[in-house]
Amino acid sequence: MKKIDIKGESGTSSILVGESVQALPAYIPAEGTVMITDGRVRSLYGHAFPDCPVIEIGEGEGIKTLDTLYDIFDRLIDLEADRSTMIVGVGGGIVCDITGFAASTYLRGVRFGFVSTTLLSQVDASVGGKNGVNFKGYKNMVGVFNQPQFVICDPETLATLPRREILCGYAEIIKHAAIADAGLFSFLERNYKQALDLERRIVERSVYDSVVIKSGIVNRDEREQGERRKLNFGHTFGHAVEKTAGLPHGESVAVGMALAARLSVKRGMLSDSDGKRIQDLISHFELPVKTDADRGMLLDALRRDKKREGDKIHFVLLDAIGRAVVQDVDIAELDAAINEW
């Protein structure tokens, strides 16, 4: 097990890569813990839960709403949860996002932690202190910055995932490599077959290196005032794809990274060969590089992106594999890039 610390304004978050879900009782108080999870995760790992109340929520992006938070608050009040209560989310990114937001706002904030059971959550959603829900179909429009006390990343839980979910997790790992670690990018190029087979050594290296990249950036810019924006590589267009085409988050980010790489090449920042390497690696991990979504709807979703300021969007581009830059891109330029597909 390897430990990585994130030091945020709200406290220190310990990311425990390789720790077992069975070890959860060692990280929580003997009394006063409430668990939040979904039905599928509870059926798989409920036997490892400590003896405490469990709030079960639904599954899928459609339940990541204020309505679900209302139900959680209702249950917490019924349970007489107070400021000494600790809330633990066990599940993927949706469970972790909802749990973090609920814990950060109930009674103006109580302690919380995560057991992250999906690859996407282990390398992205559960790490970094962003907690939020969607609003009227727009991703994470309502939320807070607040660090969990701990995040358990158990590689054994990945064996229960559908293959499509595993591929979505690798999209975020590719993102971290593309923006900050050329060595990890080359490692993925050499070992993508073993990665897809979930060979533990490959998975643990991929997760650990991703968390190191993200934690380093968050430690320097917790509230996304500058450098943390680099973590949005592929996400600005990806969120538009996710809303418009209904693809899963990881697949949408893959499409967004492919577009951002092409735009980087078009601007003369990234070489043609590196642009091709990025598209090839995305394809090796069986992820899409294009979408058939309506171009007008994609552009409308981009205009509503929370990173837009006037006619420009803070957009993450590459000037080399392993080196990202944030630049203002005109909506018109994005429109042209989309229409050239």
LINWOWO-V452241 format. One record per residue. RES is the residue in one letter. SS is DSSP state (helix for helix, strand for strand, loop for the rest). D_CENTER is the distance of its C-alpha to the mean C-alpha in whole Angstrom. Layout:
# LINWOWO-V452241
res->RES ss->SS d_center->D_CENTER
res->RES ss->SS d_center->D_CENTER
This chain:
# LINWOWO-V452241
res->M ss->loop d_center->21
res->K ss->strand d_center->20
res->K ss->strand d_center->19
res->I ss->strand d_center->17
res->D ss->strand d_center->18
res->I ss->strand d_center->16
res->K ss->strand d_center->19
res->G ss->strand d_center->18
res->E ss->loop d_center->20
res->S ss->loop d_center->20
res->G ss->strand d_center->20
res->T ss->strand d_center->19
res->S ss->strand d_center->16
res->S ss->strand d_center->17
res->I ss->strand d_center->14
res->L ss->strand d_center->16
res->V ss->strand d_center->16
res->G ss->loop d_center->18
res->E ss->loop d_center->19
res->S ss->loop d_center->21
res->V ss->helix d_center->20
res->Q ss->helix d_center->24
res->A ss->helix d_center->23
res->L ss->helix d_center->22
res->P ss->helix d_center->25
res->A ss->helix d_center->26
res->Y ss->helix d_center->23
res->I ss->loop d_center->24
res->P ss->loop d_center->27
res->A ss->loop d_center->30
res->E ss->loop d_center->30
res->G ss->loop d_center->28
res->T ss->strand d_center->25
res->V ss->strand d_center->23
res->M ss->strand d_center->21
res->I ss->strand d_center->18
res->T ss->strand d_center->17
res->D ss->strand d_center->18
res->G ss->helix d_center->21
res->R ss->helix d_center->20
res->V ss->helix d_center->18
res->R ss->helix d_center->21
res->S ss->helix d_center->24
res->L ss->helix d_center->22
res->Y ss->helix d_center->22
res->G ss->helix d_center->24
res->H ss->helix d_center->27
res->A ss->helix d_center->25
res->F ss->loop d_center->24
res->P ss->loop d_center->26
res->D ss->loop d_center->29
res->C ss->loop d_center->28
res->P ss->strand d_center->27
res->V ss->strand d_center->24
res->I ss->strand d_center->22
res->E ss->strand d_center->21
res->I ss->strand d_center->19
res->G ss->loop d_center->19
res->E ss->loop d_center->16
res->G ss->loop d_center->15
res->E ss->helix d_center->13
res->G ss->helix d_center->17
res->I ss->helix d_center->17
res->K ss->loop d_center->14
res->T ss->loop d_center->17
res->L ss->helix d_center->19
res->D ss->helix d_center->22
res->T ss->helix d_center->20
res->L ss->helix d_center->20
res->Y ss->helix d_center->23
res->D ss->helix d_center->24
res->I ss->helix d_center->22
res->F ss->helix d_center->24
res->D ss->helix d_center->27
res->R ss->helix d_center->27
res->L ss->helix d_center->26
res->I ss->helix d_center->29
res->D ss->helix d_center->31
res->L ss->loop d_center->30
res->E ss->loop d_center->31
res->A ss->loop d_center->28
res->D ss->loop d_center->29
res->R ss->loop d_center->28
res->S ss->loop d_center->28
res->T ss->loop d_center->26
res->M ss->strand d_center->23
res->I ss->strand d_center->20
res->V ss->strand d_center->18
res->G ss->strand d_center->15
res->V ss->strand d_center->15
res->G ss->strand d_center->13
res->G ss->loop d_center->9
res->G ss->helix d_center->6
res->I ss->helix d_center->9
res->V ss->helix d_center->12
res->C ss->helix d_center->10
res->D ss->helix d_center->9
res->I ss->helix d_center->13
res->T ss->helix d_center->14
res->G ss->helix d_center->13
res->F ss->helix d_center->15
res->A ss->helix d_center->18
res->A ss->helix d_center->18
res->S ss->helix d_center->18
res->T ss->helix d_center->21
res->Y ss->helix d_center->23
res->L ss->helix d_center->26
res->R ss->helix d_center->24
res->G ss->loop d_center->22
res->V ss->loop d_center->22
res->R ss->strand d_center->21
res->F ss->strand d_center->18
res->G ss->strand d_center->16
res->F ss->strand d_center->13
res->V ss->strand d_center->14
res->S ss->strand d_center->11
res->T ss->loop d_center->13
res->T ss->loop d_center->10
res->L ss->helix d_center->9
res->L ss->helix d_center->6
res->S ss->helix d_center->6
res->Q ss->helix d_center->8
res->V ss->helix d_center->7
res->D ss->helix d_center->3
res->A ss->helix d_center->3
res->S ss->loop d_center->7
res->V ss->loop d_center->8
res->G ss->loop d_center->9
res->G ss->loop d_center->11
res->K ss->strand d_center->9
res->N ss->strand d_center->10
res->G ss->strand d_center->11
res->V ss->strand d_center->13
res->N ss->strand d_center->14
res->F ss->strand d_center->18
res->K ss->loop d_center->20
res->G ss->loop d_center->17
res->Y ss->strand d_center->16
res->K ss->strand d_center->12
res->N ss->strand d_center->11
res->M ss->strand d_center->15
res->V ss->strand d_center->16
res->G ss->strand d_center->14
res->V ss->strand d_center->15
res->F ss->strand d_center->14
res->N ss->loop d_center->15
res->Q ss->loop d_center->14
res->P ss->loop d_center->14
res->Q ss->loop d_center->18
res->F ss->strand d_center->16
res->V ss->strand d_center->13
res->I ss->strand d_center->15
res->C ss->strand d_center->13
res->D ss->loop d_center->16
res->P ss->helix d_center->17
res->E ss->helix d_center->19
res->T ss->helix d_center->17
res->L ss->helix d_center->16
res->A ss->helix d_center->19
res->T ss->helix d_center->19
res->L ss->loop d_center->16
res->P ss->loop d_center->17
res->R ss->helix d_center->17
res->R ss->helix d_center->15
res->E ss->helix d_center->12
res->I ss->helix d_center->13
res->L ss->helix d_center->13
res->C ss->helix d_center->10
res->G ss->helix d_center->8
res->Y ss->helix d_center->11
res->A ss->helix d_center->10
res->E ss->helix d_center->7
res->I ss->helix d_center->10
res->I ss->helix d_center->12
res->K ss->helix d_center->11
res->H ss->helix d_center->11
res->A ss->helix d_center->15
res->A ss->helix d_center->16
res->I ss->helix d_center->15
res->A ss->helix d_center->16
res->D ss->loop d_center->18
res->A ss->helix d_center->21
res->G ss->helix d_center->21
res->L ss->helix d_center->18
res->F ss->helix d_center->18
res->S ss->helix d_center->22
res->F ss->helix d_center->21
res->L ss->helix d_center->19
res->E ss->helix d_center->22
res->R ss->helix d_center->24
res->N ss->helix d_center->22
res->Y ss->helix d_center->20
res->K ss->helix d_center->23
res->Q ss->helix d_center->23
res->A ss->helix d_center->19
res->L ss->helix d_center->19
res->D ss->loop d_center->22
res->L ss->loop d_center->19
res->E ss->loop d_center->22
res->R ss->helix d_center->21
res->R ss->helix d_center->22
res->I ss->helix d_center->20
res->V ss->helix d_center->17
res->E ss->helix d_center->17
res->R ss->helix d_center->18
res->S ss->helix d_center->15
res->V ss->helix d_center->12
res->Y ss->helix d_center->15
res->D ss->helix d_center->15
res->S ss->helix d_center->11
res->V ss->helix d_center->11
res->V ss->helix d_center->14
res->I ss->helix d_center->13
res->K ss->helix d_center->10
res->S ss->helix d_center->13
res->G ss->helix d_center->16
res->I ss->helix d_center->14
res->V ss->helix d_center->13
res->N ss->helix d_center->17
res->R ss->helix d_center->18
res->D ss->loop d_center->17
res->E ss->loop d_center->15
res->R ss->loop d_center->15
res->E ss->loop d_center->15
res->Q ss->loop d_center->18
res->G ss->loop d_center->18
res->E ss->helix d_center->17
res->R ss->helix d_center->13
res->R ss->helix d_center->14
res->K ss->helix d_center->13
res->L ss->helix d_center->10
res->N ss->helix d_center->10
res->F ss->loop d_center->12
res->G ss->loop d_center->12
res->H ss->helix d_center->10
res->T ss->helix d_center->13
res->F ss->helix d_center->15
res->G ss->helix d_center->12
res->H ss->helix d_center->12
res->A ss->helix d_center->16
res->V ss->helix d_center->16
res->E ss->helix d_center->14
res->K ss->helix d_center->16
res->T ss->helix d_center->19
res->A ss->helix d_center->19
res->G ss->loop d_center->17
res->L ss->loop d_center->15
res->P ss->loop d_center->12
res->H ss->helix d_center->9
res->G ss->helix d_center->9
res->E ss->helix d_center->12
res->S ss->helix d_center->12
res->V ss->helix d_center->10
res->A ss->helix d_center->13
res->V ss->helix d_center->16
res->G ss->helix d_center->14
res->M ss->helix d_center->15
res->A ss->helix d_center->18
res->L ss->helix d_center->19
res->A ss->helix d_center->18
res->A ss->helix d_center->20
res->R ss->helix d_center->23
res->L ss->helix d_center->23
res->S ss->helix d_center->23
res->V ss->helix d_center->26
res->K ss->helix d_center->28
res->R ss->loop d_center->28
res->G ss->loop d_center->29
res->M ss->loop d_center->27
res->L ss->loop d_center->25
res->S ss->loop d_center->28
res->D ss->helix d_center->28
res->S ss->helix d_center->28
res->D ss->helix d_center->25
res->G ss->helix d_center->23
res->K ss->helix d_center->25
res->R ss->helix d_center->23
res->I ss->helix d_center->20
res->Q ss->helix d_center->21
res->D ss->helix d_center->22
res->L ss->helix d_center->19
res->I ss->helix d_center->17
res->S ss->helix d_center->20
res->H ss->helix d_center->21
res->F ss->loop d_center->17
res->E ss->loop d_center->19
res->L ss->loop d_center->16
res->P ss->loop d_center->18
res->V ss->loop d_center->19
res->K ss->loop d_center->21
res->T ss->loop d_center->21
res->D ss->loop d_center->24
res->A ss->loop d_center->23
res->D ss->loop d_center->25
res->R ss->helix d_center->25
res->G ss->helix d_center->27
res->M ss->helix d_center->24
res->L ss->helix d_center->21
res->L ss->helix d_center->23
res->D ss->helix d_center->23
res->A ss->helix d_center->20
res->L ss->helix d_center->19
res->R ss->helix d_center->22
res->R ss->loop d_center->20
res->D ss->loop d_center->17
res->K ss->loop d_center->17
res->K ss->loop d_center->17
res->R ss->strand d_center->20
res->E ss->strand d_center->24
res->G ss->loop d_center->27
res->D ss->loop d_center->27
res->K ss->strand d_center->24
res->I ss->strand d_center->21
res->H ss->strand d_center->19
res->F ss->strand d_center->18
res->V ss->strand d_center->16
res->L ss->strand d_center->19
res->L ss->strand d_center->20
res->D ss->strand d_center->23
res->A ss->strand d_center->23
res->I ss->loop d_center->21
res->G ss->loop d_center->19
res->R ss->strand d_center->20
res->A ss->strand d_center->18
res->V ss->strand d_center->20
res->V ss->strand d_center->19
res->Q ss->strand d_center->22
res->D ss->strand d_center->23
res->V ss->strand d_center->24
res->D ss->strand d_center->26
res->I ss->helix d_center->25
res->A ss->helix d_center->28
res->E ss->helix d_center->27
res->L ss->helix d_center->24
res->D ss->helix d_center->26
res->A ss->helix d_center->28
res->A ss->helix d_center->26
res->I ss->helix d_center->24
res->N ss->helix d_center->28
res->E ss->loop d_center->29
res->W ss->loop d_center->27
